[in-house]
Amino acid sequence: MTRVQLRPVLAEAIEILDTAGVPSPRADAEHLAAHVLGVERSRLLLSPLIGPDQLDEYRALVARRARRIPLQHLTGRSFMGEIDLVVGPGVFVPRPETELLFAWALARLEAVRHDHTPVVVDLCTGSGALALALAHARPDADVHAVELDSDALSWARRNADQRAADGDTPITLHHDDVTDPYLLTELDGYADLVVANPPYIPDGAELSPEVVDHDPHRALFGGPDGLDVIRPLVPLIGRLLRPGGGAAIEHDDSNGGGVAALLAADGRFTEIVEHPDLAGKPRFVAAIRIS
Ligand SMILES: C[S@@+](CC[C@H](N)C(=O)[O-])C[C@H]1O[C@@H](n2cnc3c(N)ncnc32)[C@H](O)[C@@H]1O
């Protein structure tokens, strides 16, 4: 069998994914084709033909995506900032909306005085996305990342090893519980930046099959109001940050006010600001440790 035109193959895939209720059928069909052909999505049209083996592989991937297996589990890749991450079953797939928190964190690090090594802590690191993207952007930083789940931690370790092999400053991974009141006491008062994308979805929320059937539930659900992990995070962040240090906590769009209120009630934070995502929904709260 000879190579065939890619365009009708893509059109067929888009229709299959659309019928299956996949939210972005064209984008996903193109991402999968780019994955199979080994090119960037933006260069797909420069590869207008697809060979027989690649076609079989592509159709099998499209069929799995139509069964609502996450795109990133099929390609094995996700992204944060300027880095690639490997992801798969057992770890939360980093989301584009977290890029906004990442951008805030990076800007905040710019404000760190140049008389010391910036200390960064990523609480609930999952694949290591935020910690490793920050370490890549700021090779001068001493980055710590905390994760409770062993499966997630092994993905973080793979990503951390790869980034270090590619020349980034190694980060320190801690297999630990962010609700432990004695966590990282050796860093008390030393952190310039704390970021957290914890489990925050209220129990019982309705979720797409990609999320509820494939993201680990420990990564998703944060109790009846979504704040079970965030509540103990607030005193921990107050303890870790040095005066003038900044923190950002991602949260469910239903409880931005709740997270801001927890930070205000703690009494150690100022400049508590709610930040929306690109859809205009409240997505993370940032705050500065009082001097
Ligand atoms: C929403 S995911 C975020 C992962 C990553 N920060 C990101 O943005 O892609 C939350 C992560 O927190 C971890 N986690 C849940 N409870 C935890 C706890 N008590 N201590 C440490 N990590 C926890 C989960 O296993 C999961 O990997």
The ligand as an SDF file (V2000), in Angstrom:
LIG
                    3D

 27 29  0  0  0  0  0  0  0  0999 V2000
   -3.9600   19.2370   40.8050 C   0  0  0  0  0  0  0  0  0  0  0  0
   -2.5380   18.2110   40.9420 S   0  0  0  0  0  0  0  0  0  0  0  0
   -1.3200   19.4230   40.4680 C   0  0  0  0  0  0  0  0  0  0  0  0
   -0.0260   18.8900   39.9650 C   0  0  0  0  0  0  0  0  0  0  0  0
    0.9430   19.9520   39.4410 C   0  0  0  0  0  0  0  0  0  0  0  0
    1.2590   20.9510   40.4520 N   0  0  0  0  0  0  0  0  0  0  0  0
    0.4000   20.6280   38.2130 C   0  0  0  0  0  0  0  0  0  0  0  0
    0.0860   21.8190   38.2520 O   0  0  0  0  0  0  0  0  0  0  0  0
    0.2990   19.9510   37.1770 O   0  0  0  0  0  0  0  0  0  0  0  0
   -2.3660   18.0760   42.7130 C   0  0  0  0  0  0  0  0  0  0  0  0
   -1.2290   17.1710   43.2010 C   0  0  0  0  0  0  0  0  0  0  0  0
   -1.2230   17.2230   44.6440 O   0  0  0  0  0  0  0  0  0  0  0  0
   -0.9150   15.9320   45.1540 C   0  0  0  0  0  0  0  0  0  0  0  0
   -1.3980   15.8920   46.5340 N   0  0  0  0  0  0  0  0  0  0  0  0
   -2.6630   15.6910   46.9800 C   0  0  0  0  0  0  0  0  0  0  0  0
   -2.7190   15.7660   48.3140 N   0  0  0  0  0  0  0  0  0  0  0  0
   -1.4560   16.0250   48.7410 C   0  0  0  0  0  0  0  0  0  0  0  0
   -0.8610   16.2160   50.0200 C   0  0  0  0  0  0  0  0  0  0  0  0
   -1.6040   16.1630   51.1360 N   0  0  0  0  0  0  0  0  0  0  0  0
    0.4700   16.4530   50.1040 N   0  0  0  0  0  0  0  0  0  0  0  0
    1.2360   16.5060   48.9650 C   0  0  0  0  0  0  0  0  0  0  0  0
    0.7290   16.3290   47.7090 N   0  0  0  0  0  0  0  0  0  0  0  0
   -0.5990   16.1040   47.6000 C   0  0  0  0  0  0  0  0  0  0  0  0
   -1.6250   15.0110   44.1940 C   0  0  0  0  0  0  0  0  0  0  0  0
   -1.1080   13.6960   44.2780 O   0  0  0  0  0  0  0  0  0  0  0  0
   -1.3780   15.7040   42.8520 C   0  0  0  0  0  0  0  0  0  0  0  0
   -0.1950   15.2390   42.2710 O   0  0  0  0  0  0  0  0  0  0  0  0
  1  2  1  0
  2  3  1  0
  2 10  1  0
  3  4  1  0
  4  5  1  0
  5  6  1  0
  5  7  1  0
  7  8  2  0
  7  9  1  0
 10 11  1  0
 11 12  1  0
 11 26  1  0
 12 13  1  0
 13 14  1  0
 13 24  1  0
 14 15  1  0
 14 23  1  0
 15 16  2  0
 16 17  1  0
 17 18  1  0
 17 23  2  0
 18 19  1  0
 18 20  2  0
 20 21  1  0
 21 22  2  0
 22 23  1  0
 24 25  1  0
 24 26  1  0
 26 27  1  0
M  CHG  2   2   1   9  -1
M  END
$$$$
